[in-house]
């Protein structure tokens, strides 16, 4: 089962930067998110003038607004696919977390006038909603909202300036990593046990003397007894035994880890590596398959961009390269996770903002910059990883070679 990595660097930038009005930037469709059954896509758009959350079928039909204006790109599906949860702002300028039925109806306020939220994330069983908020305090704190009672519970004793978080496969553990600013920024990482309500400081005995912040790569063992983790800009992948609270090295690498996933029922790891230049630029060095039983390494592909996303059936990986010009366009590369065979979606678009695999088919939903010089517009495409076909689902924005050098400047 594919485990999502909640890397909210882009999201934090979005929350901090004002979005331009439609007449300044054209029409944009952003951040596609598949429903759990793969039949629908939710996305953020200003197609009707205001930024709203829309839902459409996977073929682009039945497109309609679902949530009112002033929604942030934080929308996520409930595990049963019946509702969407998102961060929105009411008419008084107050941020709250809302939930709305996909079949229609008024949004329900789940948090009622708190302050400065992080993105809401449901546990896999749908029992808990994790979110962060400052609650009128200087630091941000983590909360779990009980679906049955509707009452949020604060996770005590940990705080940060910003939080990111993700659930274990069985929903027992919440992994939370936060940024602490002031002087030299640093990161804090905790594991919260929902059952025992206990907290483990994962950096207390971490094998690397880590500096800086503020994101991680991670995945969970199928049995839920351990977690694998790597830190960007640092080599090696480490395993944390939850019961023993002990770290051990799993994969040793020369270069920094760019992404990884535990596959084949926890028997193998697919990982990408990259080299950092002057701490600000990176260049991918390759994607590999590591067998945990005999510790053999099989190269899959050598590319200058090694951050990837794995399909839910673990058969393919998608690598995205940001475009610089028509001579070096944005590119999505599909690689067979066993053989390393490659297929390239080589369209002359300038930039892409996000892409995600369907949970049921070998399709990728991508928000792609298609042009409108000088500000640019974005459309949502579905890419068929089996045939290479690309379909524009939001047809009001159409690709043109003449406008492909657009900066796609959605933010001021």
Secondary structure, 3 states (H helix, E strand, C coil): CCCCCCCCHHHHHHHHCCECCHHHHCCCEEEEEECCCCCEEEEEECCCCCCEEEEEECCCCCCEEEECCCECCCCEECCCCCEEEEEEECCCCCEEEEEEECCCCCCEECCCCCCCECCCEECCCCCEEEEEECCCCCCEEEEEEECCCCCEEECCCCCECEEEEEECCCCCEEEEEEEECCCCCEEEEEEEECCCCEEEECCCCCCCCCCECCCEEEEECCCCCEEEEEECCCCCEEEEECCCCEEEEEECCCCEEEEEEEECCCCEEEEEEEEEECCCEEEEEEEEEEECCCCCEEEEECCCCCCEEECCCCCEEEEEECCCCCCCCCEEEEEECCCCCEEEECCCCCCEEEEEECCCCCEEEEEEECCCCCCCCEEEEEEECCCCCEEECCCCCCCCHHHCCCCCCCEC
